[in-house]
Amino acid sequence: MPIPFNIGDIVKTKKSHPCGGDQWEVVRTGADFRIKCLKCEHQAWISRPKFEKSVKKIIKRAEPEQTNDIEA
């Protein structure tokens, strides 16, 4: 079962980015993730399995996005 991540989550990775940063913000979720390095602002696309393996811990959880369900 996939680990639930939300847009805006801040995660720490096992390996650091070449700039030296190891904290990333989740910008897009789904089958592929888009993440942004908080040190140099570089963005990268990464597959969900590879992303889940590389995350060491979740530093800050963002609120899950709310869906506007219209009751009929």
PDB file of N, CA, C and O in Angstrom:
ATOM      1  N   MET A   1       0.850  -1.184   0.000  1.00  0.00           N
ATOM      2  CA  MET A   1       0.000   0.000   0.000  1.00  0.00           C
ATOM      3  C   MET A   1       0.893   1.243   0.000  1.00  0.00           C
ATOM      4  O   MET A   1       1.829   1.336   0.794  1.00  0.00           O
ATOM      5  N   PRO A   2       0.603   2.197  -0.890  1.00  0.00           N
ATOM      6  CA  PRO A   2       1.453   3.394  -0.963  1.00  0.00           C
ATOM      7  C   PRO A   2       1.338   4.267   0.295  1.00  0.00           C
ATOM      8  O   PRO A   2       0.282   4.357   0.921  1.00  0.00           O
ATOM      9  N   ILE A   3       2.437   4.890   0.630  1.00  0.00           N
ATOM     10  CA  ILE A   3       2.469   5.822   1.761  1.00  0.00           C
ATOM     11  C   ILE A   3       1.757   7.101   1.318  1.00  0.00           C
ATOM     12  O   ILE A   3       2.048   7.612   0.236  1.00  0.00           O
ATOM     13  N   PRO A   4       0.833   7.632   2.123  1.00  0.00           N
ATOM     14  CA  PRO A   4       0.131   8.851   1.698  1.00  0.00           C
ATOM     15  C   PRO A   4       1.015  10.094   1.847  1.00  0.00           C
ATOM     16  O   PRO A   4       1.477  10.412   2.943  1.00  0.00           O
ATOM     17  N   PHE A   5       1.238  10.780   0.741  1.00  0.00           N
ATOM     18  CA  PHE A   5       1.958  12.055   0.730  1.00  0.00           C
ATOM     19  C   PHE A   5       1.013  13.110   0.197  1.00  0.00           C
ATOM     20  O   PHE A   5       0.158  12.822  -0.641  1.00  0.00           O
ATOM     21  N   ASN A   6       1.166  14.329   0.681  1.00  0.00           N
ATOM     22  CA  ASN A   6       0.345  15.453   0.226  1.00  0.00           C
ATOM     23  C   ASN A   6       1.229  16.519  -0.391  1.00  0.00           C
ATOM     24  O   ASN A   6       2.417  16.622  -0.086  1.00  0.00           O
ATOM     25  N   ILE A   7       0.626  17.309  -1.265  1.00  0.00           N
ATOM     26  CA  ILE A   7       1.344  18.434  -1.847  1.00  0.00           C
ATOM     27  C   ILE A   7       1.681  19.404  -0.711  1.00  0.00           C
ATOM     28  O   ILE A   7       0.814  19.769   0.084  1.00  0.00           O
ATOM     29  N   GLY A   8       2.937  19.812  -0.645  1.00  0.00           N
ATOM     30  CA  GLY A   8       3.380  20.720   0.410  1.00  0.00           C
ATOM     31  C   GLY A   8       4.127  20.027   1.535  1.00  0.00           C
ATOM     32  O   GLY A   8       4.704  20.701   2.388  1.00  0.00           O
ATOM     33  N   ASP A   9       4.133  18.688   1.562  1.00  0.00           N
ATOM     34  CA  ASP A   9       4.908  17.966   2.575  1.00  0.00           C
ATOM     35  C   ASP A   9       6.396  18.275   2.396  1.00  0.00           C
ATOM     36  O   ASP A   9       6.874  18.418   1.271  1.00  0.00           O
ATOM     37  N   ILE A  10       7.115  18.377   3.498  1.00  0.00           N
ATOM     38  CA  ILE A  10       8.566  18.554   3.470  1.00  0.00           C
ATOM     39  C   ILE A  10       9.170  17.240   3.961  1.00  0.00           C
ATOM     40  O   ILE A  10       8.858  16.773   5.056  1.00  0.00           O
ATOM     41  N   VAL A  11      10.051  16.642   3.124  1.00  0.00           N
ATOM     42  CA  VAL A  11      10.651  15.357   3.469  1.00  0.00           C
ATOM     43  C   VAL A  11      12.171  15.462   3.494  1.00  0.00           C
ATOM     44  O   VAL A  11      12.763  16.313   2.830  1.00  0.00           O
ATOM     45  N   LYS A  12      12.788  14.579   4.275  1.00  0.00           N
ATOM     46  CA  LYS A  12      14.246  14.479   4.316  1.00  0.00           C
ATOM     47  C   LYS A  12      14.610  13.177   3.619  1.00  0.00           C
ATOM     48  O   LYS A  12      14.016  12.135   3.893  1.00  0.00           O
ATOM     49  N   THR A  13      15.591  13.236   2.713  1.00  0.00           N
ATOM     50  CA  THR A  13      15.989  12.058   1.952  1.00  0.00           C
ATOM     51  C   THR A  13      17.245  11.422   2.535  1.00  0.00           C
ATOM     52  O   THR A  13      18.009  12.056   3.263  1.00  0.00           O
ATOM     53  N   LYS A  14      17.437  10.138   2.190  1.00  0.00           N
ATOM     54  CA  LYS A  14      18.608   9.405   2.671  1.00  0.00           C
ATOM     55  C   LYS A  14      19.892   9.984   2.089  1.00  0.00           C
ATOM     56  O   LYS A  14      20.889  10.128   2.795  1.00  0.00           O
ATOM     57  N   LYS A  15      19.864  10.315   0.799  1.00  0.00           N
ATOM     58  CA  LYS A  15      21.031  10.903   0.141  1.00  0.00           C
ATOM     59  C   LYS A  15      20.771  12.385  -0.097  1.00  0.00           C
ATOM     60  O   LYS A  15      19.629  12.799  -0.299  1.00  0.00           O
ATOM     61  N   SER A  16      21.824  13.171  -0.071  1.00  0.00           N
ATOM     62  CA  SER A  16      21.658  14.604  -0.299  1.00  0.00           C
ATOM     63  C   SER A  16      21.777  14.927  -1.788  1.00  0.00           C
ATOM     64  O   SER A  16      22.368  14.170  -2.558  1.00  0.00           O
ATOM     65  N   HIS A  17      21.217  16.040  -2.166  1.00  0.00           N
ATOM     66  CA  HIS A  17      21.290  16.573  -3.523  1.00  0.00           C
ATOM     67  C   HIS A  17      22.721  17.076  -3.747  1.00  0.00           C
ATOM     68  O   HIS A  17      23.397  17.400  -2.771  1.00  0.00           O
ATOM     69  N   PRO A  18      23.206  17.155  -4.979  1.00  0.00           N
ATOM     70  CA  PRO A  18      24.568  17.667  -5.211  1.00  0.00           C
ATOM     71  C   PRO A  18      24.843  19.050  -4.615  1.00  0.00           C
ATOM     72  O   PRO A  18      25.997  19.385  -4.346  1.00  0.00           O
ATOM     73  N   CYS A  19      23.799  19.856  -4.406  1.00  0.00           N
ATOM     74  CA  CYS A  19      23.995  21.172  -3.797  1.00  0.00           C
ATOM     75  C   CYS A  19      24.225  21.069  -2.289  1.00  0.00           C
ATOM     76  O   CYS A  19      24.616  22.046  -1.651  1.00  0.00           O
ATOM     77  N   GLY A  20      23.984  19.886  -1.722  1.00  0.00           N
ATOM     78  CA  GLY A  20      24.173  19.689  -0.290  1.00  0.00           C
ATOM     79  C   GLY A  20      22.880  19.625   0.493  1.00  0.00           C
ATOM     80  O   GLY A  20      22.891  19.265   1.670  1.00  0.00           O
ATOM     81  N   GLY A  21      21.771  19.966  -0.131  1.00  0.00           N
ATOM     82  CA  GLY A  21      20.476  19.939   0.553  1.00  0.00           C
ATOM     83  C   GLY A  21      19.886  18.548   0.577  1.00  0.00           C
ATOM     84  O   GLY A  21      20.052  17.779  -0.370  1.00  0.00           O
ATOM     85  N   ASP A  22      19.188  18.217   1.672  1.00  0.00           N
ATOM     86  CA  ASP A  22      18.522  16.917   1.756  1.00  0.00           C
ATOM     87  C   ASP A  22      17.058  17.060   2.133  1.00  0.00           C
ATOM     88  O   ASP A  22      16.407  16.080   2.495  1.00  0.00           O
ATOM     89  N   GLN A  23      16.535  18.287   2.047  1.00  0.00           N
ATOM     90  CA  GLN A  23      15.126  18.525   2.329  1.00  0.00           C
ATOM     91  C   GLN A  23      14.423  18.939   1.051  1.00  0.00           C
ATOM     92  O   GLN A  23      14.896  19.804   0.313  1.00  0.00           O
ATOM     93  N   TRP A  24      13.279  18.305   0.801  1.00  0.00           N
ATOM     94  CA  TRP A  24      12.533  18.504  -0.433  1.00  0.00           C
ATOM     95  C   TRP A  24      11.071  18.785  -0.118  1.00  0.00           C
ATOM     96  O   TRP A  24      10.529  18.285   0.869  1.00  0.00           O
ATOM     97  N   GLU A  25      10.440  19.589  -0.964  1.00  0.00           N
ATOM     98  CA  GLU A  25       9.006  19.847  -0.867  1.00  0.00           C
ATOM     99  C   GLU A  25       8.308  19.062  -1.967  1.00  0.00           C
ATOM    100  O   GLU A  25       8.755  19.069  -3.114  1.00  0.00           O
ATOM    101  N   VAL A  26       7.215  18.384  -1.625  1.00  0.00           N
ATOM    102  CA  VAL A  26       6.434  17.645  -2.606  1.00  0.00           C
ATOM    103  C   VAL A  26       5.566  18.655  -3.354  1.00  0.00           C
ATOM    104  O   VAL A  26       4.751  19.355  -2.753  1.00  0.00           O
ATOM    105  N   VAL A  27       5.754  18.721  -4.687  1.00  0.00           N
ATOM    106  CA  VAL A  27       5.031  19.685  -5.511  1.00  0.00           C
ATOM    107  C   VAL A  27       3.880  19.002  -6.253  1.00  0.00           C
ATOM    108  O   VAL A  27       2.851  19.626  -6.512  1.00  0.00           O
ATOM    109  N   ARG A  28       4.054  17.714  -6.595  1.00  0.00           N
ATOM    110  CA  ARG A  28       3.018  16.971  -7.305  1.00  0.00           C
ATOM    111  C   ARG A  28       3.068  15.532  -6.836  1.00  0.00           C
ATOM    112  O   ARG A  28       4.148  14.993  -6.592  1.00  0.00           O
ATOM    113  N   THR A  29       1.898  14.898  -6.705  1.00  0.00           N
ATOM    114  CA  THR A  29       1.830  13.502  -6.313  1.00  0.00           C
ATOM    115  C   THR A  29       1.129  12.691  -7.392  1.00  0.00           C
ATOM    116  O   THR A  29       0.530  13.250  -8.310  1.00  0.00           O
ATOM    117  N   GLY A  30       1.206  11.394  -7.276  1.00  0.00           N
ATOM    118  CA  GLY A  30       0.575  10.495  -8.239  1.00  0.00           C
ATOM    119  C   GLY A  30       1.498   9.324  -8.490  1.00  0.00           C
ATOM    120  O   GLY A  30       2.229   8.904  -7.593  1.00  0.00           O
ATOM    121  N   ALA A  31       1.474   8.784  -9.717  1.00  0.00           N
ATOM    122  CA  ALA A  31       2.386   7.694 -10.068  1.00  0.00           C
ATOM    123  C   ALA A  31       3.821   8.199 -10.074  1.00  0.00           C
ATOM    124  O   ALA A  31       4.750   7.469  -9.727  1.00  0.00           O
ATOM    125  N   ASP A  32       3.993   9.461 -10.473  1.00  0.00           N
ATOM    126  CA  ASP A  32       5.292  10.131 -10.423  1.00  0.00           C
ATOM    127  C   ASP A  32       5.165  11.331  -9.489  1.00  0.00           C
ATOM    128  O   ASP A  32       4.098  11.934  -9.376  1.00  0.00           O
ATOM    129  N   PHE A  33       6.251  11.662  -8.831  1.00  0.00           N
ATOM    130  CA  PHE A  33       6.278  12.813  -7.932  1.00  0.00           C
ATOM    131  C   PHE A  33       7.151  13.897  -8.542  1.00  0.00           C
ATOM    132  O   PHE A  33       8.145  13.600  -9.204  1.00  0.00           O
ATOM    133  N   ARG A  34       6.783  15.151  -8.320  1.00  0.00           N
ATOM    134  CA  ARG A  34       7.676  16.261  -8.626  1.00  0.00           C
ATOM    135  C   ARG A  34       8.060  16.843  -7.278  1.00  0.00           C
ATOM    136  O   ARG A  34       7.200  17.201  -6.473  1.00  0.00           O
ATOM    137  N   ILE A  35       9.353  16.933  -7.044  1.00  0.00           N
ATOM    138  CA  ILE A  35       9.851  17.441  -5.766  1.00  0.00           C
ATOM    139  C   ILE A  35      10.793  18.599  -6.019  1.00  0.00           C
ATOM    140  O   ILE A  35      11.437  18.678  -7.065  1.00  0.00           O
ATOM    141  N   LYS A  36      10.869  19.516  -5.029  1.00  0.00           N
ATOM    142  CA  LYS A  36      11.697  20.712  -5.161  1.00  0.00           C
ATOM    143  C   LYS A  36      12.677  20.768  -4.007  1.00  0.00           C
ATOM    144  O   LYS A  36      12.281  20.689  -2.844  1.00  0.00           O
ATOM    145  N   CYS A  37      13.964  20.904  -4.326  1.00  0.00           N
ATOM    146  CA  CYS A  37      15.006  21.044  -3.320  1.00  0.00           C
ATOM    147  C   CYS A  37      14.811  22.385  -2.610  1.00  0.00           C
ATOM    148  O   CYS A  37      14.660  23.417  -3.263  1.00  0.00           O
ATOM    149  N   LEU A  38      14.815  22.371  -1.287  1.00  0.00           N
ATOM    150  CA  LEU A  38      14.596  23.613  -0.542  1.00  0.00           C
ATOM    151  C   LEU A  38      15.843  24.482  -0.471  1.00  0.00           C
ATOM    152  O   LEU A  38      15.759  25.653  -0.099  1.00  0.00           O
ATOM    153  N   LYS A  39      17.002  23.923  -0.824  1.00  0.00           N
ATOM    154  CA  LYS A  39      18.233  24.711  -0.780  1.00  0.00           C
ATOM    155  C   LYS A  39      18.467  25.464  -2.087  1.00  0.00           C
ATOM    156  O   LYS A  39      18.743  26.664  -2.072  1.00  0.00           O
ATOM    157  N   CYS A  40      18.358  24.762  -3.221  1.00  0.00           N
ATOM    158  CA  CYS A  40      18.687  25.398  -4.505  1.00  0.00           C
ATOM    159  C   CYS A  40      17.477  25.592  -5.427  1.00  0.00           C
ATOM    160  O   CYS A  40      17.621  26.130  -6.525  1.00  0.00           O
ATOM    161  N   GLU A  41      16.281  25.158  -4.989  1.00  0.00           N
ATOM    162  CA  GLU A  41      15.040  25.315  -5.750  1.00  0.00           C
ATOM    163  C   GLU A  41      14.972  24.442  -7.005  1.00  0.00           C
ATOM    164  O   GLU A  41      14.069  24.626  -7.821  1.00  0.00           O
ATOM    165  N   HIS A  42      15.912  23.488  -7.183  1.00  0.00           N
ATOM    166  CA  HIS A  42      15.879  22.585  -8.334  1.00  0.00           C
ATOM    167  C   HIS A  42      14.683  21.650  -8.198  1.00  0.00           C
ATOM    168  O   HIS A  42      14.399  21.158  -7.106  1.00  0.00           O
ATOM    169  N   GLN A  43      13.972  21.399  -9.321  1.00  0.00           N
ATOM    170  CA  GLN A  43      12.844  20.485  -9.306  1.00  0.00           C
ATOM    171  C   GLN A  43      13.192  19.235 -10.078  1.00  0.00           C
ATOM    172  O   GLN A  43      13.896  19.291 -11.086  1.00  0.00           O
ATOM    173  N   ALA A  44      12.691  18.088  -9.596  1.00  0.00           N
ATOM    174  CA  ALA A  44      12.974  16.811 -10.238  1.00  0.00           C
ATOM    175  C   ALA A  44      11.710  15.957 -10.251  1.00  0.00           C
ATOM    176  O   ALA A  44      10.873  16.046  -9.354  1.00  0.00           O
ATOM    177  N   TRP A  45      11.590  15.125 -11.292  1.00  0.00           N
ATOM    178  CA  TRP A  45      10.519  14.135 -11.392  1.00  0.00           C
ATOM    179  C   TRP A  45      11.102  12.814 -10.916  1.00  0.00           C
ATOM    180  O   TRP A  45      12.232  12.474 -11.268  1.00  0.00           O
ATOM    181  N   ILE A  46      10.349  12.068 -10.124  1.00  0.00           N
ATOM    182  CA  ILE A  46      10.816  10.791  -9.599  1.00  0.00           C
ATOM    183  C   ILE A  46       9.616   9.854  -9.467  1.00  0.00           C
ATOM    184  O   ILE A  46       8.525  10.291  -9.101  1.00  0.00           O
ATOM    185  N   SER A  47       9.814   8.571  -9.762  1.00  0.00           N
ATOM    186  CA  SER A  47       8.711   7.615  -9.673  1.00  0.00           C
ATOM    187  C   SER A  47       8.340   7.381  -8.205  1.00  0.00           C
ATOM    188  O   SER A  47       9.169   7.551  -7.310  1.00  0.00           O
ATOM    189  N   ARG A  48       7.090   6.991  -7.972  1.00  0.00           N
ATOM    190  CA  ARG A  48       6.607   6.778  -6.605  1.00  0.00           C
ATOM    191  C   ARG A  48       7.447   5.742  -5.848  1.00  0.00           C
ATOM    192  O   ARG A  48       7.850   6.016  -4.718  1.00  0.00           O
ATOM    193  N   PRO A  49       7.727   4.560  -6.423  1.00  0.00           N
ATOM    194  CA  PRO A  49       8.524   3.592  -5.647  1.00  0.00           C
ATOM    195  C   PRO A  49       9.915   4.116  -5.280  1.00  0.00           C
ATOM    196  O   PRO A  49      10.383   3.903  -4.162  1.00  0.00           O
ATOM    197  N   LYS A  50      10.570   4.796  -6.215  1.00  0.00           N
ATOM    198  CA  LYS A  50      11.903   5.335  -5.939  1.00  0.00           C
ATOM    199  C   LYS A  50      11.829   6.441  -4.883  1.00  0.00           C
ATOM    200  O   LYS A  50      12.694   6.529  -4.012  1.00  0.00           O
ATOM    201  N   PHE A  51      10.799   7.280  -4.961  1.00  0.00           N
ATOM    202  CA  PHE A  51      10.618   8.357  -3.984  1.00  0.00           C
ATOM    203  C   PHE A  51      10.384   7.783  -2.590  1.00  0.00           C
ATOM    204  O   PHE A  51      10.997   8.232  -1.621  1.00  0.00           O
ATOM    205  N   GLU A  52       9.489   6.782  -2.486  1.00  0.00           N
ATOM    206  CA  GLU A  52       9.181   6.203  -1.179  1.00  0.00           C
ATOM    207  C   GLU A  52      10.408   5.547  -0.546  1.00  0.00           C
ATOM    208  O   GLU A  52      10.570   5.590   0.673  1.00  0.00           O
ATOM    209  N   LYS A  53      11.277   4.937  -1.366  1.00  0.00           N
ATOM    210  CA  LYS A  53      12.499   4.329  -0.845  1.00  0.00           C
ATOM    211  C   LYS A  53      13.506   5.378  -0.386  1.00  0.00           C
ATOM    212  O   LYS A  53      14.267   5.140   0.552  1.00  0.00           O
ATOM    213  N   SER A  54      13.513   6.543  -1.047  1.00  0.00           N
ATOM    214  CA  SER A  54      14.530   7.554  -0.737  1.00  0.00           C
ATOM    215  C   SER A  54      14.164   8.432   0.458  1.00  0.00           C
ATOM    216  O   SER A  54      15.031   9.127   0.990  1.00  0.00           O
ATOM    217  N   VAL A  55      12.905   8.419   0.892  1.00  0.00           N
ATOM    218  CA  VAL A  55      12.489   9.274   2.012  1.00  0.00           C
ATOM    219  C   VAL A  55      12.942   8.666   3.330  1.00  0.00           C
ATOM    220  O   VAL A  55      12.634   7.516   3.644  1.00  0.00           O
ATOM    221  N   LYS A  56      13.682   9.466   4.096  1.00  0.00           N
ATOM    222  CA  LYS A  56      14.153   9.046   5.419  1.00  0.00           C
ATOM    223  C   LYS A  56      13.084   9.348   6.469  1.00  0.00           C
ATOM    224  O   LYS A  56      12.750   8.500   7.297  1.00  0.00           O
ATOM    225  N   LYS A  57      12.548  10.589   6.419  1.00  0.00           N
ATOM    226  CA  LYS A  57      11.463  10.948   7.333  1.00  0.00           C
ATOM    227  C   LYS A  57      10.694  12.136   6.776  1.00  0.00           C
ATOM    228  O   LYS A  57      11.188  12.883   5.931  1.00  0.00           O
ATOM    229  N   ILE A  58       9.482  12.289   7.268  1.00  0.00           N
ATOM    230  CA  ILE A  58       8.643  13.428   6.891  1.00  0.00           C
ATOM    231  C   ILE A  58       8.836  14.490   7.957  1.00  0.00           C
ATOM    232  O   ILE A  58       8.520  14.271   9.127  1.00  0.00           O
ATOM    233  N   ILE A  59       9.359  15.645   7.551  1.00  0.00           N
ATOM    234  CA  ILE A  59       9.654  16.721   8.496  1.00  0.00           C
ATOM    235  C   ILE A  59       8.393  17.506   8.833  1.00  0.00           C
ATOM    236  O   ILE A  59       8.122  17.791   9.999  1.00  0.00           O
ATOM    237  N   LYS A  60       7.623  17.853   7.800  1.00  0.00           N
ATOM    238  CA  LYS A  60       6.399  18.645   8.001  1.00  0.00           C
ATOM    239  C   LYS A  60       5.307  18.091   7.108  1.00  0.00           C
ATOM    240  O   LYS A  60       5.503  17.919   5.905  1.00  0.00           O
ATOM    241  N   ARG A  61       4.169  17.816   7.696  1.00  0.00           N
ATOM    242  CA  ARG A  61       3.019  17.346   6.942  1.00  0.00           C
ATOM    243  C   ARG A  61       2.152  18.535   6.538  1.00  0.00           C
ATOM    244  O   ARG A  61       1.875  19.415   7.352  1.00  0.00           O
ATOM    245  N   ALA A  62       1.735  18.553   5.296  1.00  0.00           N
ATOM    246  CA  ALA A  62       0.803  19.575   4.832  1.00  0.00           C
ATOM    247  C   ALA A  62      -0.606  19.020   4.991  1.00  0.00           C
ATOM    248  O   ALA A  62      -0.802  17.806   5.054  1.00  0.00           O
ATOM    249  N   GLU A  63      -1.568  19.901   5.053  1.00  0.00           N
ATOM    250  CA  GLU A  63      -2.962  19.477   5.141  1.00  0.00           C
ATOM    251  C   GLU A  63      -3.363  18.809   3.834  1.00  0.00           C
ATOM    252  O   GLU A  63      -3.017  19.305   2.762  1.00  0.00           O
ATOM    253  N   PRO A  64      -4.096  17.680   3.899  1.00  0.00           N
ATOM    254  CA  PRO A  64      -4.548  17.053   2.654  1.00  0.00           C
ATOM    255  C   PRO A  64      -5.494  17.981   1.899  1.00  0.00           C
ATOM    256  O   PRO A  64      -6.247  18.745   2.503  1.00  0.00           O
ATOM    257  N   GLU A  65      -5.445  17.903   0.576  1.00  0.00           N
ATOM    258  CA  GLU A  65      -6.297  18.760  -0.225  1.00  0.00           C
ATOM    259  C   GLU A  65      -7.750  18.361  -0.033  1.00  0.00           C
ATOM    260  O   GLU A  65      -8.084  17.177  -0.003  1.00  0.00           O
ATOM    261  N   GLN A  66      -8.589  19.343   0.093  1.00  0.00           N
ATOM    262  CA  GLN A  66     -10.019  19.100   0.274  1.00  0.00           C
ATOM    263  C   GLN A  66     -10.706  19.063  -1.081  1.00  0.00           C
ATOM    264  O   GLN A  66     -10.417  19.874  -1.961  1.00  0.00           O
ATOM    265  N   THR A  67     -11.622  18.107  -1.239  1.00  0.00           N
ATOM    266  CA  THR A  67     -12.421  18.062  -2.465  1.00  0.00           C
ATOM    267  C   THR A  67     -13.768  18.705  -2.171  1.00  0.00           C
ATOM    268  O   THR A  67     -14.345  18.502  -1.103  1.00  0.00           O
ATOM    269  N   ASN A  68     -14.254  19.465  -3.109  1.00  0.00           N
ATOM    270  CA  ASN A  68     -15.531  20.132  -2.949  1.00  0.00           C
ATOM    271  C   ASN A  68     -16.627  19.236  -3.490  1.00  0.00           C
ATOM    272  O   ASN A  68     -16.975  19.297  -4.669  1.00  0.00           O
ATOM    273  N   ASP A  69     -17.175  18.389  -2.601  1.00  0.00           N
ATOM    274  CA  ASP A  69     -18.257  17.496  -2.989  1.00  0.00           C
ATOM    275  C   ASP A  69     -19.573  18.264  -2.891  1.00  0.00           C
ATOM    276  O   ASP A  69     -19.909  18.815  -1.843  1.00  0.00           O
ATOM    277  N   ILE A  70     -20.291  18.290  -3.973  1.00  0.00           N
ATOM    278  CA  ILE A  70     -21.583  18.963  -4.000  1.00  0.00           C
ATOM    279  C   ILE A  70     -22.663  17.932  -3.795  1.00  0.00           C
ATOM    280  O   ILE A  70     -22.786  16.979  -4.564  1.00  0.00           O
ATOM    281  N   GLU A  71     -23.448  18.130  -2.749  1.00  0.00           N
ATOM    282  CA  GLU A  71     -24.514  17.183  -2.463  1.00  0.00           C
ATOM    283  C   GLU A  71     -25.727  17.549  -3.291  1.00  0.00           C
ATOM    284  O   GLU A  71     -26.151  18.704  -3.336  1.00  0.00           O
ATOM    285  N   ALA A  72     -26.277  16.534  -3.948  1.00  0.00           N
ATOM    286  CA  ALA A  72     -27.431  16.782  -4.821  1.00  0.00           C
ATOM    287  C   ALA A  72     -28.716  16.450  -4.113  1.00  0.00           C
ATOM    288  O   ALA A  72     -29.794  16.595  -4.689  1.00  0.00           O
TER     289      ALA A  72
END
